[in-house]
Amino acid sequence: MTATLSIVAVTARNVLGLRRMVGFGLLAAFPAFIFFLTSRQSSDVGRLENFTGSSLFIFLAVVVPIITVVVSGSVLGSERRGNTMSFLMLRPLSRYTIAGAKLVSAVAASFAISAVGAVLLGLMASISFDDFGYLIGLLGGTLLANAGYAAIFMPIGYLTERATLTGFIYIFVWESAIAAIITGLSGTSLWRIAATGFAALAERLDGEILDAALGSLTPGVGGAITKVAVICAISVVITAYLLQSRDLT
């Protein structure tokens, strides 16, 4: 257990440099700033529309994925390209333990940054509408999104140096364009899966904007957690296999 926690702590510290934390922290806070500007002179209905749009289409659909893709792509990729992976593999730990610890570190590091934006945006909405379900829901949706994207792009980052480019193509081409147009593909969008959990916890969202965001998906915490958990389990298995089968020299 001590060795596993050590891997988590060291990896999280390595991927969260000061410059990255400042840059991503400002990016995470941007949706809250947009909500503040657009809601100053708005009615309750207008503020609800602004919050729903900002939280779904800016924060969960763009900000959280960008942060998580960059962070998760480097937790194993930087070690492999820096020729430090062999030192990790010499530890008396199973490949599944290493893969799981790396995934936990990717989720923890990306959530630590993303939560800044979630707290700012969710707290502003909770105070504005006197309902802290917005803060709890956005934090829950953020964690689900962090876990889903980290699970997908951690092994991709191990396989290729272009994990970030691959992630951006997935975010801006597949999720933002294809899955938005073909609603039957909504289930292939990680942020939409996370948004179903957010919508279930924050019950009072703008219905039209929420329907446009979720597509064929429906709000539900249990379903969102189950889908993300399955993705994470598959990721650990695949990553463990890669660690065992690929040449590390």
Secondary structure, 3 states (H helix, E strand, C coil): CHHHHHHHHHHHHHHCCHHHHHHHHHHHHHHHHHHHHHHCCCCHHHHHHHHHHHHHHHHHHHHHHHHHHHHHHHCCHHHHHCCCHHHHHCCCCCHHHHHHHHHHHHHHHHHHHHHHHHHHHHHHHHHHHCCCHHHHHHHHHHHHHHHHHHHHHHHHHHHCCCHHHHHHHHHHHHHHHHHHHCHHHHHHCHHHHHHHHHHHHCCCCCHHHHHHHHCCCCCCHHHHHHHHHHHHHHHHHHHHHHHHHCCCC
